[in-house]
Amino acid sequence: MKLFGSLLSYYVGNTLFCTLYIVIKLVTPLCQVALKPHASAPKNPGPLDNVCGTLSMEEYQIFMFLGVVICVKTRKAASWQDFASTCFLFTKVANAGLFYFQNGYACVFYMVATLAMFFLFPEPVYKGPENITYFTSQTMEEALENAKNKKTSWLIEFYANSSQPCIKMSPHFSEVSHSYSLKNLNFGKIDVYRYPNVAEKYNISNGLLRSDLPTMIFFQNGEPLARRPAKTSKGTILNVLPSTKSIVSNFDLNNVYAQCKKALSK
């Protein structure tokens, strides 16, 4: 019930914020109070008109451009939640710009309200149980060395707390770890900002021009067997989208889980 309330607050609240400019501009009484133009006022010297009850051609063009940007940014969205969060982000940025050209005070109020919404009703994420070992550089090498003798497998995520893609991936990796963990199938994470020597050893880049984070490597008996992102012989980049399904399919975890469970029964 608490999760449902959180979902409702986040999605309904952000939908209202995304449609707020259009509603205010088209409803004349609201427009006159919030933007303070007059219905008969001449066109502003700025890029937008200040006539209530209608949208100008420039405003239509801005929303059309916004639609193109959203289509480009969400073409690889892993789920409808990722699609929605991207729509919310870019639409609110566009709204802030539109409010700015109409009324500076309205823009400030909109930005403050948006920030309040962000902190009070953050995007709901998986906060359930997880079976993850958080490594140091030393404990990771020890675990992989022990895996050679115990014939165990590890799926390890190389991440950074400040990386937005890592933040988006985190709840999905936690969910997978809880669903697929076995005595001989383990999940771990290591912060490459704190242990840059590990990133160097496994050729993981995290520079301004290129970032491989989050990188996931599947180790079988202590040896790396598969990794994402990875480049094929044809130059195609294989990546993991921020979703539970993507992690499972990229590392064939259903088959790995079945094989590991069968090995335990022997």
TORTOR-721163 format. One record per residue (C-alpha): residue number from 0; residue in three letters; x, y, z. Coordinates in Angstrom, 2 decimals, decimal comma. Example, Ala and Ser with C-alpha at 12.3 -4.5 7.8 and 13.67 -1.06 7.14 Angstrom:
[site 0 'ALA' [12,30 -4,50 7,80]]
[site 1 'SER' [13,67 -1,06 7,14]]
This chain:
[site 0 'MET' [0,00 0,00 0,00]]
[site 1 'LYS' [2,88 2,32 0,84]]
[site 2 'LEU' [4,56 1,51 -2,49]]
[site 3 'PHE' [1,30 2,20 -4,36]]
[site 4 'GLY' [1,02 5,59 -2,64]]
[site 5 'SER' [4,61 6,41 -3,59]]
[site 6 'LEU' [4,01 5,42 -7,21]]
[site 7 'LEU' [0,80 7,43 -7,35]]
[site 8 'SER' [2,43 10,54 -5,87]]
[site 9 'TYR' [5,42 10,37 -8,20]]
[site 10 'TYR' [3,64 9,73 -11,50]]
[site 11 'VAL' [0,52 11,82 -10,91]]
[site 12 'GLY' [2,53 14,70 -9,44]]
[site 13 'ASN' [5,02 14,77 -12,29]]
[site 14 'THR' [2,27 14,51 -14,90]]
[site 15 'LEU' [0,59 17,58 -13,38]]
[site 16 'PHE' [3,89 19,49 -13,38]]
[site 17 'CYS' [4,54 18,55 -17,01]]
[site 18 'THR' [1,14 19,80 -18,18]]
[site 19 'LEU' [1,08 22,88 -15,93]]
[site 20 'TYR' [2,29 25,41 -18,52]]
[site 21 'ILE' [-0,26 24,34 -21,12]]
[site 22 'VAL' [-3,10 24,37 -18,57]]
[site 23 'ILE' [-2,16 27,83 -17,29]]
[site 24 'LYS' [-1,73 29,26 -20,79]]
[site 25 'LEU' [-5,03 27,89 -22,09]]
[site 26 'VAL' [-7,18 28,71 -19,04]]
[site 27 'THR' [-7,49 32,49 -19,25]]
[site 28 'PRO' [-8,19 33,23 -15,53]]
[site 29 'LEU' [-5,16 31,18 -14,47]]
[site 30 'CYS' [-3,06 32,73 -17,20]]
[site 31 'GLN' [-3,91 36,28 -16,15]]
[site 32 'VAL' [-3,00 35,53 -12,53]]
[site 33 'ALA' [0,15 33,43 -13,10]]
[site 34 'LEU' [1,62 35,12 -16,18]]
[site 35 'LYS' [-0,06 38,53 -15,85]]
[site 36 'PRO' [-0,59 39,28 -19,54]]
[site 37 'HIS' [-3,76 40,87 -20,92]]
[site 38 'ALA' [-5,87 39,16 -23,54]]
[site 39 'SER' [-5,58 42,20 -25,79]]
[site 40 'ALA' [-1,91 42,92 -25,09]]
[site 41 'PRO' [0,42 43,24 -28,08]]
[site 42 'LYS' [3,08 40,65 -28,76]]
[site 43 'ASN' [6,09 40,78 -26,45]]
[site 44 'PRO' [9,47 41,65 -27,90]]
[site 45 'GLY' [10,57 38,22 -26,65]]
[site 46 'PRO' [10,26 34,92 -28,56]]
[site 47 'LEU' [6,75 34,12 -27,25]]
[site 48 'ASP' [3,47 35,99 -27,26]]
[site 49 'ASN' [1,60 36,72 -24,04]]
[site 50 'VAL' [-1,96 36,13 -25,25]]
[site 51 'CYS' [-4,05 33,95 -22,95]]
[site 52 'GLY' [-6,32 31,15 -24,12]]
[site 53 'THR' [-4,13 29,94 -26,98]]
[site 54 'LEU' [-0,66 28,66 -27,79]]
[site 55 'SER' [1,50 30,54 -30,25]]
[site 56 'MET' [3,21 28,97 -33,24]]
[site 57 'GLU' [6,55 29,25 -31,41]]
[site 58 'GLU' [5,15 27,32 -28,46]]
[site 59 'TYR' [3,83 24,60 -30,76]]
[site 60 'GLN' [7,29 24,38 -32,34]]
[site 61 'ILE' [8,94 24,07 -28,91]]
[site 62 'PHE' [6,64 21,20 -27,97]]
[site 63 'MET' [7,25 19,50 -31,30]]
[site 64 'PHE' [11,00 19,78 -30,75]]
[site 65 'LEU' [10,50 18,41 -27,23]]
[site 66 'GLY' [8,72 15,39 -28,71]]
[site 67 'VAL' [11,66 14,73 -31,04]]
[site 68 'VAL' [14,15 14,96 -28,16]]
[site 69 'ILE' [12,09 12,54 -26,05]]
[site 70 'CYS' [11,85 10,06 -28,94]]
[site 71 'VAL' [15,64 10,13 -29,38]]
[site 72 'LYS' [16,40 9,84 -25,67]]
[site 73 'THR' [13,93 7,01 -25,02]]
[site 74 'ARG' [14,54 4,88 -28,10]]
[site 75 'LYS' [16,45 2,35 -25,93]]
[site 76 'ALA' [14,36 2,70 -22,79]]
[site 77 'ALA' [14,33 -0,60 -20,92]]
[site 78 'SER' [10,88 -0,12 -19,40]]
[site 79 'TRP' [7,92 2,22 -19,32]]
[site 80 'GLN' [9,25 3,60 -16,02]]
[site 81 'ASP' [12,47 4,71 -17,73]]
[site 82 'PHE' [10,43 6,18 -20,57]]
[site 83 'ALA' [8,23 8,11 -18,13]]
[site 84 'SER' [11,12 9,47 -16,06]]
[site 85 'THR' [12,87 10,73 -19,23]]
[site 86 'CYS' [9,65 12,39 -20,43]]
[site 87 'PHE' [9,20 14,07 -17,05]]
[site 88 'LEU' [12,75 15,40 -17,00]]
[site 89 'PHE' [12,82 17,01 -20,45]]
[site 90 'THR' [9,24 18,28 -20,28]]
[site 91 'LYS' [9,89 20,05 -16,99]]
[site 92 'VAL' [13,03 21,65 -18,45]]
[site 93 'ALA' [10,98 22,88 -21,44]]
[site 94 'ASN' [8,26 24,20 -19,12]]
[site 95 'ALA' [10,82 26,12 -17,06]]
[site 96 'GLY' [12,07 27,79 -20,24]]
[site 97 'LEU' [8,57 28,69 -21,35]]
[site 98 'PHE' [7,72 30,16 -17,95]]
[site 99 'TYR' [10,96 32,16 -18,06]]
[site 100 'PHE' [10,04 33,85 -21,34]]
[site 101 'GLN' [6,57 34,68 -20,03]]
[site 102 'ASN' [7,23 35,70 -16,43]]
[site 103 'GLY' [10,45 35,42 -14,44]]
[site 104 'TYR' [8,65 35,07 -11,12]]
[site 105 'ALA' [6,52 32,24 -12,47]]
[site 106 'CYS' [9,68 30,50 -13,66]]
[site 107 'VAL' [11,31 30,78 -10,22]]
[site 108 'PHE' [8,16 29,48 -8,51]]
[site 109 'TYR' [7,94 26,56 -10,97]]
[site 110 'MET' [11,60 25,60 -10,44]]
[site 111 'VAL' [11,30 25,76 -6,64]]
[site 112 'ALA' [8,11 23,66 -6,73]]
[site 113 'THR' [9,80 21,16 -9,05]]
[site 114 'LEU' [12,77 20,80 -6,69]]
[site 115 'ALA' [10,40 20,32 -3,76]]
[site 116 'MET' [8,59 17,61 -5,73]]
[site 117 'PHE' [11,92 15,93 -6,51]]
[site 118 'PHE' [12,92 15,68 -2,84]]
[site 119 'LEU' [9,49 14,95 -1,36]]
[site 120 'PHE' [8,37 12,38 -3,94]]
[site 121 'PRO' [11,48 10,77 -5,51]]
[site 122 'GLU' [11,19 8,14 -8,21]]
[site 123 'PRO' [10,16 4,81 -6,61]]
[site 124 'VAL' [12,88 2,16 -6,83]]
[site 125 'TYR' [13,33 -1,39 -5,65]]
[site 126 'LYS' [14,21 -1,34 -1,95]]
[site 127 'GLY' [13,72 -5,00 -1,20]]
[site 128 'PRO' [16,23 -7,55 0,02]]
[site 129 'GLU' [19,52 -8,19 -1,75]]
[site 130 'ASN' [22,33 -10,75 -1,60]]
[site 131 'ILE' [25,33 -8,63 -2,57]]
[site 132 'THR' [28,88 -8,67 -1,26]]
[site 133 'TYR' [30,51 -5,23 -1,30]]
[site 134 'PHE' [34,18 -5,72 -2,08]]
[site 135 'THR' [37,44 -3,95 -1,46]]
[site 136 'SER' [40,18 -4,62 -4,00]]
[site 137 'GLN' [41,71 -7,19 -1,62]]
[site 138 'THR' [38,52 -9,04 -0,71]]
[site 139 'MET' [37,50 -9,25 -4,35]]
[site 140 'GLU' [40,73 -10,95 -5,35]]
[site 141 'GLU' [40,41 -13,33 -2,38]]
[site 142 'ALA' [36,83 -14,22 -3,37]]
[site 143 'LEU' [37,85 -14,92 -6,97]]
[site 144 'GLU' [40,80 -17,01 -5,81]]
[site 145 'ASN' [38,54 -19,05 -3,53]]
[site 146 'ALA' [36,07 -19,49 -6,40]]
[site 147 'LYS' [38,67 -21,54 -8,27]]
[site 148 'ASN' [38,70 -24,18 -5,54]]
[site 149 'LYS' [35,00 -24,07 -4,64]]
[site 150 'LYS' [33,83 -23,97 -8,29]]
[site 151 'THR' [31,57 -21,00 -7,71]]
[site 152 'SER' [30,46 -18,20 -10,02]]
[site 153 'TRP' [30,38 -14,46 -9,40]]
[site 154 'LEU' [28,57 -11,67 -11,20]]
[site 155 'ILE' [30,32 -8,47 -10,15]]
[site 156 'GLU' [29,20 -4,92 -10,90]]
[site 157 'PHE' [31,91 -2,26 -11,14]]
[site 158 'TYR' [30,25 1,01 -10,23]]
[site 159 'ALA' [30,62 4,55 -8,87]]
[site 160 'ASN' [28,22 6,26 -6,49]]
[site 161 'SER' [28,30 9,49 -8,51]]
[site 162 'SER' [27,46 7,80 -11,83]]
[site 163 'GLN' [23,84 8,29 -12,91]]
[site 164 'PRO' [23,77 5,07 -15,02]]
[site 165 'CYS' [25,03 3,17 -11,95]]
[site 166 'ILE' [22,31 4,70 -9,79]]
[site 167 'LYS' [19,67 3,58 -12,30]]
[site 168 'MET' [21,15 0,09 -12,47]]
[site 169 'SER' [21,48 -0,43 -8,70]]
[site 170 'PRO' [17,89 -1,50 -7,81]]
[site 171 'HIS' [17,77 -3,95 -10,72]]
[site 172 'PHE' [21,09 -5,56 -9,75]]
[site 173 'SER' [19,81 -5,85 -6,15]]
[site 174 'GLU' [16,63 -7,55 -7,33]]
[site 175 'VAL' [18,55 -10,02 -9,52]]
[site 176 'SER' [20,92 -10,84 -6,65]]
[site 177 'HIS' [17,98 -11,70 -4,40]]
[site 178 'SER' [16,23 -13,84 -7,00]]
[site 179 'TYR' [19,23 -15,78 -8,38]]
[site 180 'SER' [21,67 -16,10 -5,48]]
[site 181 'LEU' [22,84 -19,60 -4,57]]
[site 182 'LYS' [25,68 -21,04 -2,54]]
[site 183 'ASN' [27,71 -21,36 -5,74]]
[site 184 'LEU' [26,24 -18,36 -7,59]]
[site 185 'ASN' [27,14 -15,07 -5,94]]
[site 186 'PHE' [26,77 -11,36 -6,64]]
[site 187 'GLY' [29,18 -8,58 -5,74]]
[site 188 'LYS' [29,88 -4,89 -6,27]]
[site 189 'ILE' [33,02 -2,78 -6,10]]
[site 190 'ASP' [33,40 1,01 -6,23]]
[site 191 'VAL' [36,02 1,81 -8,89]]
[site 192 'TYR' [36,40 5,38 -7,59]]
[site 193 'ARG' [37,65 4,03 -4,28]]
[site 194 'TYR' [39,68 1,25 -5,93]]
[site 195 'PRO' [40,97 2,62 -9,27]]
[site 196 'ASN' [43,56 -0,18 -9,44]]
[site 197 'VAL' [40,70 -2,64 -9,99]]
[site 198 'ALA' [39,31 -0,53 -12,86]]
[site 199 'GLU' [42,76 -0,44 -14,43]]
[site 200 'LYS' [43,24 -4,20 -14,08]]
[site 201 'TYR' [39,95 -4,97 -15,81]]
[site 202 'ASN' [40,29 -2,18 -18,40]]
[site 203 'ILE' [37,28 -0,21 -17,22]]
[site 204 'SER' [37,28 3,42 -18,34]]
[site 205 'ASN' [35,55 6,19 -16,42]]
[site 206 'GLY' [36,82 9,39 -18,02]]
[site 207 'LEU' [35,05 12,53 -19,18]]
[site 208 'LEU' [34,99 11,42 -22,82]]
[site 209 'ARG' [34,17 7,77 -22,19]]
[site 210 'SER' [32,67 5,84 -19,32]]
[site 211 'ASP' [32,12 2,09 -19,16]]
[site 212 'LEU' [30,15 2,28 -15,92]]
[site 213 'PRO' [28,41 0,28 -14,83]]
[site 214 'THR' [30,47 -2,67 -16,05]]
[site 215 'MET' [29,42 -6,20 -15,14]]
[site 216 'ILE' [31,74 -9,17 -15,40]]
[site 217 'PHE' [30,67 -12,78 -14,93]]
[site 218 'PHE' [33,40 -14,91 -13,37]]
[site 219 'GLN' [33,25 -18,69 -13,50]]
[site 220 'ASN' [35,69 -20,51 -11,26]]
[site 221 'GLY' [37,55 -17,23 -10,77]]
[site 222 'GLU' [38,02 -16,49 -14,48]]
[site 223 'PRO' [36,16 -13,78 -16,43]]
[site 224 'LEU' [33,73 -15,44 -18,82]]
[site 225 'ALA' [31,52 -12,57 -20,05]]
[site 226 'ARG' [31,28 -8,83 -19,59]]
[site 227 'ARG' [29,02 -5,92 -20,45]]
[site 228 'PRO' [29,53 -3,49 -22,04]]
[site 229 'ALA' [31,58 -5,44 -24,57]]
[site 230 'LYS' [32,56 -4,98 -28,20]]
[site 231 'THR' [31,91 -7,80 -30,67]]
[site 232 'SER' [34,21 -8,72 -33,56]]
[site 233 'LYS' [31,94 -6,63 -35,82]]
[site 234 'GLY' [32,34 -3,56 -33,61]]
[site 235 'THR' [28,85 -3,75 -32,09]]
[site 236 'ILE' [28,62 -2,64 -28,45]]
[site 237 'LEU' [26,77 -5,11 -26,24]]
[site 238 'ASN' [25,35 -3,29 -23,24]]
[site 239 'VAL' [23,08 -3,93 -20,27]]
[site 240 'LEU' [20,02 -1,73 -20,04]]
[site 241 'PRO' [18,89 -0,70 -16,55]]
[site 242 'SER' [16,36 -3,47 -16,08]]
[site 243 'THR' [16,19 -6,82 -14,34]]
[site 244 'LYS' [15,27 -8,56 -17,58]]
[site 245 'SER' [18,30 -7,12 -19,39]]
[site 246 'ILE' [20,74 -8,35 -16,73]]
[site 247 'VAL' [19,21 -11,83 -16,77]]
[site 248 'SER' [19,24 -12,14 -20,57]]
[site 249 'ASN' [22,72 -10,68 -21,11]]
[site 250 'PHE' [24,33 -13,18 -18,75]]
[site 251 'ASP' [21,90 -16,07 -19,42]]
[site 252 'LEU' [21,21 -16,25 -15,70]]
[site 253 'ASN' [18,26 -18,61 -16,02]]
[site 254 'ASN' [20,50 -21,33 -17,48]]
[site 255 'VAL' [23,37 -20,45 -15,13]]
[site 256 'TYR' [21,02 -20,69 -12,15]]
[site 257 'ALA' [19,71 -24,08 -13,30]]
[site 258 'GLN' [23,25 -25,44 -13,80]]
[site 259 'CYS' [24,45 -24,14 -10,42]]
[site 260 'LYS' [21,40 -25,61 -8,67]]
[site 261 'LYS' [21,99 -28,95 -10,37]]
[site 262 'ALA' [25,62 -28,92 -9,25]]
[site 263 'LEU' [24,56 -28,36 -5,65]]
[site 264 'SER' [22,25 -31,38 -5,73]]
[site 265 'LYS' [25,06 -33,76 -6,67]]
